[in-house]
Amino acid sequence: MRWLELVKRFAPFLLTFSLGLFIASFFVSVAAPSFQFKNRDGKKHREYHRLKYENRQLRERVQRLERERSMAASEFEVNLDVPPPPMPPMPPPAPRVRIRD
């Protein structure tokens, strides 16, 4: 008698679970994932060294450009102090309004 009760409780769960997997299989692959990693480490290693080399070149270029800029700035000292523009004239006074009694 107890086995029958166990089957009655377990059967709906199995049916619902299998129906859910069937519906999900239309949208998502339900197959076991593949954990075979192809030789990607060598590619990452080469990419890392390429980026490191490129960063070093860019850093040297920035330093060279900064040196050139500082040398150019020391050669041509330009006075950028511009005097402020003159003040505009004061507006005329407001007209007087006379009220006649």
C-alpha positions in Angstrom: 0.0 0.0 0.0 2.8 2.4 0.8 4.4 1.8 -2.6 1.3 2.8 -4.4 1.2 6.1 -2.4 4.8 6.7 -3.2 4.2 6.2 -6.9 1.1 8.4 -6.9 3.2 11.3 -5.4 6.3 10.7 -7.6 4.6 10.1 -11.0 3.1 13.7 -11.3 6.5 15.1 -10.5 8.2 13.0 -13.2 5.6 13.9 -15.7 5.8 17.6 -15.0 9.6 17.6 -15.0 9.8 15.7 -18.3 7.2 18.1 -19.8 9.2 21.1 -18.6 12.4 19.7 -20.1 10.6 19.0 -23.4 9.3 22.6 -23.6 12.7 24.0 -22.6 14.4 22.0 -25.3 12.8 24.2 -27.9 14.5 27.3 -26.5 17.7 26.0 -24.8 20.0 23.1 -25.4 19.4 20.6 -22.6 22.4 18.4 -23.6 25.3 18.1 -21.2 27.9 20.8 -21.7 31.2 20.0 -23.3 34.2 20.8 -21.1 36.8 20.2 -23.7 38.9 23.3 -23.9 40.7 23.6 -27.1 44.2 25.0 -27.1 43.2 28.5 -26.3 45.9 29.1 -23.7 48.5 29.7 -26.4 46.3 32.2 -28.1 45.7 34.1 -24.8 49.4 34.0 -24.1 50.3 35.5 -27.5 47.5 38.1 -27.2 48.8 39.1 -23.7 52.4 39.6 -25.0 51.1 41.5 -28.1 49.1 43.9 -25.9 52.0 44.3 -23.5 54.3 45.2 -26.4 51.8 47.6 -27.8 51.3 49.3 -24.4 55.1 49.7 -24.1 55.3 51.3 -27.5 52.4 53.7 -26.7 54.0 54.6 -23.4 57.3 55.5 -25.1 55.5 57.5 -27.8 53.6 59.5 -25.2 56.8 60.2 -23.3 58.5 61.3 -26.6 55.6 63.6 -27.5 55.6 65.1 -24.0 59.4 65.8 -24.3 58.8 67.4 -27.7 55.9 69.5 -26.3 58.0 70.7 -23.4 60.9 71.6 -25.7 58.6 73.5 -28.1 57.0 75.3 -25.2 60.4 76.4 -23.8 61.4 77.7 -27.3 58.4 79.8 -27.9 57.4 81.5 -24.8 54.2 83.3 -25.6 52.7 85.9 -23.4 49.1 84.8 -23.2 48.1 87.5 -20.7 45.5 89.5 -22.5 44.2 92.7 -20.8 40.6 92.7 -20.0 38.3 94.6 -22.5 37.4 98.1 -21.6 34.2 98.7 -19.6 31.3 99.7 -21.7 29.9 103.2 -21.1 27.2 103.6 -18.4 23.6 103.6 -19.7 21.7 106.9 -19.7 19.6 107.6 -16.7 16.0 106.6 -16.8 13.6 109.4 -17.9 11.7 111.2 -15.2 8.0 110.8 -15.2 5.9 113.8 -14.0 2.5 113.2 -12.6 0.1 116.2 -13.0 -2.4 116.9 -10.4 
